[in-house]
Structures are given as C-alpha cells and as structure tokens.
C-alpha cells in the first residue's frame, strides 16, 4: 500500500521561500510570507511571489491557505487552481499591500480561488 506521509507541523521559516507549482507541474513562484489570523490562530493566507525576472517586476498574491497542499516528498506546495486564475487575480507590490484584515478582501480572495472563507463556518 502506498501511504502518503504528511508532516504534522512545519516551521514558518521552512515554508517561506518554498516553491509553489500547480497540478500541471508549472512553477508558479515561491511563498514569501504567511498571514496569521490572530483570532483563530490559523494561517489565513500565504503570500506568493509570481512573475518577473531576477526578482524585478515580481507581483505578490494572497492565496487562501486552503488552496495549497504540501508535497513533502518534493518539498514544494501545490496550488490547486489553474495558472490563468492566478494571472487574473488582483496582485500587489511589496510596497503596497492590501488590508488583509478587511473581511471583504478575504471573502473576495477566497471566492476568486473557489473556496469558502473559513471564518464563515465559525458562526
């Protein structure tokens, strides 16, 4: 029987700078940062850098944590959305971050990637 092994915990420093691929194996960028929901203790978003050459012109994207799955064997994260969905997402640059604590930002973001915001289940 082929058993997949998932780590129970990972340090934030080991996650940041991990590469992200889609299910087609295309390189989408790397995780730059993690945004923690202080009320629930959950990771709300991963911040993905995507595009550019030699870090010039990179855009940042907030990705719902639920959209990412760890591939522990290959030490990458898999984003379960099409590359076109990422390309059509509202990105931002390193000096102009959106208000990620704004519930409307989070709801729009989660729905763009096809996920229900986790905080809507907490009611």
C-alpha positions, 0 to 999 in steps of 0.5 A: 500500500502506498501511504502518503506521509504528511508532516504534522507541523512545519516551521514558518521559516521552512515554508517561506521561500518554498516553491509553489507549482500547480497540478500541471507541474508549472512553477508558479513562484515561491511563498514569501510570507504567511498571514496569521489570523490572530483570532483563530490562530490559523494561517489565513493566507500565504503570500506568493511571489509570481512573475518577473525576472531576477526578482524585478517586476515580481507581483505578490498574491494572497492565496487562501491557505486552503488552496495549497497542499504540501508535497513533502516528498518534493518539498514544494506546495501545490496550488490547486487552481489553474495558472490563468486564475492566478494571472487574473487575480488582483496582485500587489507590490511589496510596497503596497499591500492590501488590508488583509484584515478587511473581511471583504478582501478575504471573502473576495480572495477566497471566492476568486480561488473557489473556496469558502472563507473559513471564518464563515463556518465559525458562526 
